[in-house]
Amino acid sequence: MVVFLVTGRSPTPVALQSSVGGAFRLTDHNGKPVTDADLKGRPFLVFFGFTHCPDVCPTALFEISEILRALGPDGDRVRALFVTVDPERDTPEKLKDYLSSFDPRLIGATGDDAAIKAIEKGYRVYAKRVPLDGGGYTMDHTAIVYLMDKDGRFVAPFNMKRRPAEAAAELRRYL
């Protein structure tokens, strides 16, 4: 399948056929199942990361939290999903503790290796375990925030390098 990235501004959002995204079944930070179907009906943001990340992941989740806050009451009409690329360490309990520092509307998701690999493949995410001196490890991973429309179709990478109010205004176009 060929994917086209269309740039520019359109008065109405346009979602083109894309090979990014797709069906998934994971476990949320409360230990309950979360699927792609649960997110449909509202636009949503998806970010892949891990709780031991020193900078990129907490920064992205903070920025997403600020955008949800800037949306005001419309923040309840948008979803945001944080999918771990480190299911070995990121249990639902660990995700719940980690996400307590961010907007409560953020949904953390984990699963077994097969489920995580499947969603990574669907979203075309790169994730690789990198050994550290002393026996620990970190994770290299794609650091894109994916904007998905109400039908779960990929719209575009979501630009986080702007004021929260500007990002919120763009999200409102998809409500």
C-alpha positions in Angstrom: 0.0 0.0 0.0 1.3 3.5 -0.9 1.1 6.2 1.8 0.8 9.8 0.9 1.5 12.6 3.4 -0.4 15.7 2.5 0.7 18.9 4.1 -1.0 22.3 4.2 -4.2 23.6 5.6 -7.6 22.4 4.6 -10.8 23.9 5.9 -12.0 20.4 6.8 -9.7 17.6 8.1 -9.0 14.9 5.5 -7.9 11.4 6.4 -6.3 9.4 3.6 -5.9 5.7 3.5 -2.9 4.8 5.5 -1.0 1.8 6.6 -0.4 3.3 10.1 -2.4 2.1 13.1 -4.8 -0.8 13.2 -6.4 -3.2 15.6 -4.8 -3.9 18.9 -5.7 -5.5 22.3 -3.6 -4.4 25.3 -4.1 -3.9 29.0 -4.5 -0.5 30.4 -2.9 1.0 33.5 -5.9 -0.2 35.6 -5.5 -3.8 34.5 -8.5 -3.7 32.1 -8.5 -4.5 28.4 -8.1 -1.6 26.0 -8.5 -2.0 22.3 -8.5 0.2 19.2 -12.4 0.0 19.3 -12.4 1.7 22.7 -10.7 4.7 21.3 -12.9 5.1 18.2 -15.6 7.8 18.2 -13.1 10.5 19.3 -9.8 11.7 17.9 -6.9 10.4 19.8 -3.1 10.8 20.2 -0.8 7.8 20.5 2.7 7.9 21.9 5.1 5.0 22.4 7.6 5.1 25.2 8.6 3.6 28.5 8.5 4.6 32.2 12.3 4.4 32.7 12.9 7.0 30.0 14.9 9.9 31.4 13.7 12.8 29.2 11.8 12.3 25.9 8.9 10.3 27.3 8.1 12.4 30.3 8.4 15.6 28.2 6.0 14.3 25.6 3.5 13.2 28.2 3.7 16.6 29.9 3.1 18.3 26.6 0.1 16.1 25.9 -1.2 16.8 29.4 -0.9 20.6 28.7 -2.8 20.2 25.4 -5.6 18.3 27.1 -5.7 21.1 29.8 -5.7 23.8 27.0 -8.7 22.0 25.4 -10.8 22.8 28.5 -14.1 20.9 28.5 -13.3 19.6 25.0 -10.4 17.6 26.6 -13.0 15.0 27.5 -13.7 14.5 23.8 -10.1 13.5 22.9 -8.2 10.4 24.0 -4.5 10.0 24.6 -2.8 6.6 24.7 0.7 6.0 26.0 1.9 2.5 24.8 5.0 1.0 26.5 7.8 -0.3 24.4 9.2 -2.0 27.5 6.5 -4.5 28.6 9.0 -6.4 30.7 9.2 -3.6 33.3 6.1 -1.6 32.5 3.3 -3.5 34.2 -0.1 -2.0 34.7 0.8 -1.0 38.2 4.0 0.7 37.1 2.2 2.6 34.4 -0.5 3.7 36.8 2.2 5.0 39.2 4.1 6.7 36.4 1.0 8.3 34.8 -0.1 9.8 38.2 2.3 12.7 37.4 0.3 13.6 34.2 -3.2 14.4 33.1 -5.6 11.7 34.5 -7.1 11.3 31.0 -3.9 9.7 29.7 -4.4 5.9 29.2 -1.3 3.7 29.7 -1.2 0.5 27.8 1.0 -2.6 28.1 0.8 -6.3 27.1 2.8 -9.3 26.4 5.7 -9.2 24.0 3.6 -10.4 21.1 0.9 -7.7 21.6 3.4 -4.9 22.0 5.3 -6.1 18.8 2.0 -6.2 16.9 1.0 -2.6 17.8 4.6 -1.4 17.1 4.4 -3.0 13.7 0.9 -1.5 13.1 2.2 2.0 13.9 5.6 1.4 12.3 7.4 2.1 15.5 11.0 1.3 16.0 11.9 0.0 19.5 15.1 -1.7 20.5 16.5 -2.7 23.9 20.0 -1.2 24.5 22.2 -2.7 27.2 23.8 -0.4 29.7 27.0 -0.8 31.7 26.2 -2.6 34.9 23.6 -4.9 33.4 20.6 -2.6 33.1 19.1 -1.4 29.8 17.3 1.5 28.2 15.1 1.6 25.1 15.7 3.3 21.8 12.3 4.1 20.2 10.3 6.2 17.8 9.3 9.4 19.5 6.4 10.5 17.3 3.0 11.5 18.6 0.4 10.0 16.2 -2.8 11.9 15.5 -5.7 9.5 14.8 -9.2 10.6 13.7 -12.5 9.5 15.2 -12.5 6.4 13.0 -9.0 5.3 14.2 -7.3 6.3 10.9 -3.9 7.9 11.0 -4.0 11.7 10.1 -0.4 12.8 10.6 2.4 13.1 13.1 1.1 15.6 15.7 3.3 18.7 16.0 4.2 19.1 19.7 6.6 22.0 19.1 4.1 24.8 19.6 2.1 26.4 22.3 -0.6 24.1 23.9 -3.4 26.4 22.8 -2.3 26.1 19.1 -2.1 22.3 19.4 -5.5 22.3 21.1 -7.0 24.4 18.3 -5.8 21.8 15.7 -7.3 18.9 17.7 -10.6 20.7 17.9 -10.8 20.4 14.1 -11.2 16.7 14.5 -13.9 16.7 17.1 
